[in-house]
Amino acid sequence: MKRTGQKVVAGTEASGTSQTSKKQKTSLYGSEFGESDPCTSMDWGSLPHHVILRVFQFLTLVDRARASSVCRRWNEVFHIPDLWRRFEFELSQPATSYLKSTHPDLIQQIIKRHADHLQYVSFKVDSSTESAEAACDILSQLVNCSIKTLGLISTAKPSFMNVSKAHFASALTVVFVNSKSLSSIKIDDTPLDDPSLKVLVANNSDTLRLLKMSSCPHVSPAGILCVADQCHGLKELALNYYILSDELLLALSSEKHVDLEHLRIDVVSENPGQVQFHTIKKQSWDALVRHSPKVNIVMYFFLYEDEFDAFFREETPVTHLYFGRAVSKAMLGRIGMNCPRLIELVVCANGLQPLDDELIQIAERCKNLTAMGLGECEVTCRGFIEFVKMCGGRLTQLSIMEEVLIPDSDYSLDRLHLEVSKHLGRMWFPDMMPTW
């Protein structure tokens, strides 16, 4: 009887344990998959902070703000510093812009409670002066900041260029002086000047790695050299061609200057037909490459065909070339002759003259070429296949619109993709639009 009793008790306990386990499993699955258990109810306010924080990180700013009003606990998580390391201020005028502006109340909340948490900050403004001035006003209030990355982005000109130089410099100085840990700064199309750069260098010389300041007309070669002299960790520099000179390149090539990894040069025609571009000597380019042998020299061209005369008459160590407007056959021929370090070439447009000879010459002489993009140009199928055959598998990116290719007696478009795929070692088709 005792044994029987024990068995009965054991059986009862086992049954109870099974039911309890089943209830726990049901409750657990219900909480994970959103199924409601009639015996239990989920208390969202009791979730651990780290779980709520993880959820908030997937939400947009607006949804995050709405979620913060669910309960006191969620509101506490809303103000955890980790959520405010990265922020983009969007500033626009409703009557003239498609941008949705950051709410003024939220801006003030960030300034009061999270200015010292901000590390990766950008300002996106429309073309209005009012929006640019509002961005400067916010910058002026970041007196307790520890920003590492700062970007000022204009969706259209003139924006920051219409702000007074004194107002802009004063606002930027607040960040430069108080951060002391800036590593990346992108401030294209702004009234940045040499005194502002000196303040930047004086406070962030040990941390600065990237400085982009194209279309900053108040910056001189002396300002560039000030940065290069003091910021020994600088790896990437972007500037306009008008500020580039033989003297500047030679100065950047001296032993005391930084070993650059990327030099980006924007060549832009502000007044079509009214500006004659100067020529940089081969000796100056050679000095830079000797000093920084692994440097990538990236050039963006936005010129008209009659403005290219000063470029690529001699050997130039450019590695990446982008042509945003039409470029002549003669210019592409000079690139094939004088750009032996070329890695990437993108041509937006050329006209109605086939580029077979120019591409074949580029394939012959530019042994490092790995990426090519052609927009509104013309190439015969035979010439294109010859180009691909010479480059072979080293072409990791090949973006050509189908309209560029002219069928001939040897190759139709259907046969072309098979032949090109064979030489590339992978399946390839013409793109409807280039993908660079």
N, C-alpha and C positions, 0 to 999 in steps of 0.2 A: 504493500500500500504506500509505503513511503516513497518507493521508487516511482510509483504511478503519480503520487502527489507532486514529486519533484518534476516529473515530466510535464505535468499540467501547468505547474507554475512557470517552468522554463518555456513552454509553448506560449503562454500568455505574455511573458516578457518579450519573447522574440516577435510576437505579433505587434506588441506596443512599439518596440524599437523600429520595426518596419514601417509602421504608420507614421511615427515621428520623422523618420528619414525621408519618407515620401513627402510629408508636409514641408520639410526644410528644402527639399529639392524643388518642389513646386514653387515655394516662395522665392527661392534663388533664381529660378528660370523666369519667374514672373517679373522680378526686378530687372533682369538683364534684357528681356525681350519685350517689356512693356505690357505683359499679360497681367491682368489684375486678379489677385487671389481673393475670393470673397471673405476669407478668414483674416486677411491682413491688409493693411493700407500703407503705401509708401510715404514716408516723411522726407520730402526732397530737401527740406531745410537741415536735416541731420547728416547729409552727405559730408564726407571729409573735405577739408579745404583743398587738398591736392587734386581731388576728383573734380570739384567745381572749377578749379583753376584750369584744368585740362579741357573741360568743356568750353569755357570762356575763350580759350586760345583759338578755337575753331570758329568762333562767331565773328561776324562783322562788328564794327564799332557800334552801329545803331542797335543791332540785336543784343550786343553785350550790355549796352546801357539799359535797354528794356529789361533784360534778365536781372539786372542789379536791383530792380524794384520788387522782385518776388518776395524777398524776406531780408531780415537784417543780416543773416549769415552770408547770403549771396552778395549783398552790398559790401560787406567787409572784403570778400574776395575780389570784388570789382576794383578795389583800391590797393591790391597787393602790387608791390613794385615791379614784379616780373611781367605784369601785363602792360607796363608803361615804358618798357625799354625802347620800343619801336613805335613811331607815330608819324603819320603824314598829315600835315595841315593843308587842307584844300580851301583856297580863298578865291572867291569870284563874285562878280556882280550879276545878280539874277536876270537883269534885263538884257545882258549882252553875252552871257556865257552858258554853256551846257553843263559846266561843272557844278556839283552839289557842294555848297560851301559847308565847312565845319561850323557847327552851331557856336555862336559867341559864348554861351554859358559853359559849354564844354571846354572851350579854349581857356576861359578864366579858371575853371576847375583844374585843368592841367597845370597852368602856371602856378597856382596856389599850392597844389598838393603833390604834383609829380614832376616839377621842373628838374629836381635833382635826381630823378630816376631815368630821364630821357638819355638814350645813348645813340640811337639811330634815327635821325630826324630829317625829314624833307618837307619842303614847302612847294606846293604846286599852285601856281597862280595863273589867271587868265591874262589877257593883254592889257587890262586896265591899270592905270597908275595907282588907283585906290587900293587894289588888291595887293600890289607890290609894297605899298606903304604900310598896309596892315601887317604884312609879313615882317617888315622891319620893326614895327611896333612890338610884335611878339618876341622877336630876337632880342630886343632891348630889355625885355623883362626876364630873360633866362640867366639871372645873375648867380643862381646856385646850380648851374648845369654841369654835367660831366659827359658831354657829347663826344662820341667817337667818329660818327659819320654825319656829315651835313650836306644836303643837296638843295639847291635852289633851282626850280624847274619852271620855265615859262612855256605855257602851251602855245603862245603866239607872241610875237614882238609887238610893241616895245617893252612893256611891263617894267622890269627893274631898271632899264636904261633911262626911264623917265623920272625915276626917283632922284632927288638931289644927292650928289656925291657925298656931301657931309652927313646927311641922314643915313645913307646906306653904310658908310664907313663906321659911323658911331654905333649902329646896331650890330654890325659884324664884329666890332672890337669887343663888345660885351661877351660874345661867345668865345672869341679867340683868347681873351684874357682869363676867363673863368673855367673853361673846359680843361685845358692843359693836358689833354689826351687825344686830340684830334688825329685820326689816322687817314681819313678819306674826305676830301672836300671837292664838290662839284658846283662851281659857281660861274657857269657860262653866261654870256650876255648880261653882264652886270657892270656897275661902275666901280669895281674893285680897283684899288690903286696901290702904288708902291709902299706908302706908309702903312696901309692895312697889312700888306705882306710882311713887313718888318715886325708888326705886332704878332702876327701868326707865328713867325719863326721864333720870336723871343719867348713864346709861351708853349710851343708845341714841337720844338725842333727834334726831340727824341722820339716822337710817335708818328709824325707825318709820313705816309707811304704813297698817297695818291693825291695829285692836285690837278684838277681840270679847270681851266680858266680861258677857254676860247672866247673870242669876241669880247675881250675886256680892254677897250682902247686906252684906258688910263694906266695900264701896266707897261713898264718899259723893260728893256733887256737887263737893266740894273736890278729891277725887282726880281726877275727870274734868277739872276746870279745870287742874289741874297738868299733865296730859298735853297739853291743848289749848294751854296757854301756851307750852310748851317744844318740842313736837314739831311743827315748822312744815311738815313734809312729810306729816303725817297726812291721809289721804284717806277712810278708812272707819272708822266707830265704831259699835259695837253695844252696847246697854245695855237695862236693864229700864225699863218705864214708871214704876215706883215712884220711880226716881231722877230722872226728868225733872221739871222745874219751869219756871215762867216766868223765874225768876232765872237758871237754868242756860242756857236758850235765849238770853236777852239777853246773858249773859256770853260765850257762844260766838259772838255776833253782833258783838262789838266788833272794832275794827280790828286789834288785836294778835293775834287768834285765827286759827286755820287756816281755809282755804277748803275745807270738806268737800265730797266728791263723793257719799258715801253715809252716811246715818244710819239705822241699823236699830233699831227699838224693839219689844221683845217685851212684849205685854200679856197677862199670865198670871194666872189666878185660882188662888191657892194655897189659899185657904179659901173655898169657894163660899158666897156669901150673907153673908159676914162682913166683906168688904172693900168700902169705897166708894171708887171711883176719883176722883181729882181732875181738874179741867178745866184745860186749857192755853188761855190767852187768844189770840185772833186776832192781837193786836199782837205777841206773842212769836214766833209762827210767821212773821209777816210780816218781822220783824227778821232772822230766820235766812235767809229766802229773799233778802232784799236783800243780805245779806252774802255768801251763797253761792248765786247765782241758778240754778246748774245742779245743785244738790243733789237727789239722790234720797232721799226719805223713805219708808222701808219699814216697815210695821207688820204684825206677826203677832199675831192675836187668838186666845186660847184662853179664852174667857169663856162664861158661861151668859147666856141671853137677858135676864135681869133685871139684868145687870151692865153694860149698854152705855149707861146713861143719860148718862154724863159725856162721851160722844164725839160729835164731828161736829155739835154744836149750832150752831157757827159755822163759817165757812170755814176749811178746814184744807188746807195745801199737800201732803198726802200724795200719793205717786206710785204706790206699790205696796201693795195691801191683800190680806191672806190671812186667811180666817176658818176656823180649824180645827174649830170647833163650829157648831151651828146659830145663825143670825142672823135677826132678825125682818124682816118687810116694812118696818116703820117705820124700822129702822136703814138698810136699803138705800135707802129714800126719802131719808133725810138725806144719804147718800153722794152721791146724784144731785144734791142741792141744793148741797152744800157742799164738794165735792172737785174743783174745776176742773182740777187738774194730774194727775188720775188717769191712769196708763198701764196698769196691770194690776190685775185684780180676780179673785180666786178665792174661791168660796163653797162650802164643804164641804157644807153642808146648810141647808135653810130650813124645811121642813115641807110641808104639803099645800095651800098657798095659791099660786095662780099669780102669777108675778112680772112679768107683762107690763108694767104701768104703770111699775114701778120700773126695769126694763131700758131702756124707751124714754126715760125721764127721764135715765138715765145716758148714753145715746147722744146725747141732745140737748145736755147740759151739759158732758160730759167729752170735749172735742174731741181730747184726746191719747190716748184709750183705744186700745190696740193689742192687748191680750191679755185673754181672758175664759175662765174655767173654772167650770163649774157641776156640783156633785155631786148630792146627794139633794135636788133642788128640783123645782118644776113650772113649766112655761112652755107656753102654747098655741103651736101651730105658726104661727098667724097673728101672734101677738105676737113670736115669735122672728124671723120673717122681717122684720117691721117694724124690729126692733132691728138686724139685719144690714144692711138696706137703708140705714139712717141712718148706720151706721159705715162701710159700704163696704169698699173694698180696704185701708183702714188696719188692719183686724183681721188681724194676721199670725199670731196664735195663737187658735184657737177650739176649746175642748175641752168638749164637752157629752155626757153620757151619753144614750143613746137613750131610757132610761126617764124622763128629765126632760121629754121633749116630748109634749104632749097633742094628738093629731090632732083636727081640727075639720072643719066642713063645707067649708071652702075648700082645706085642704091635708091630704093623707095623708103619712105618713112617706116613701113612695117619691117623691112629688113634691117634698117639702121639700128633700131634698139637692140636687136639680137647681136649685131656686130659690135656695138659699143659695150654691151654687157660682157661679151667674151673678153674684150681687152681690159675692162675694169675688174673682172673677176667677181662680179656681182650683178644682180638684175638691175637694169636701168631703163627708165622711160623719160622722155622729155617732160618737163614740168609745164603745167598750164600757166603758172607764174613762178618766177625765180624765188628760191627759198632762203636767200642770204639774209 
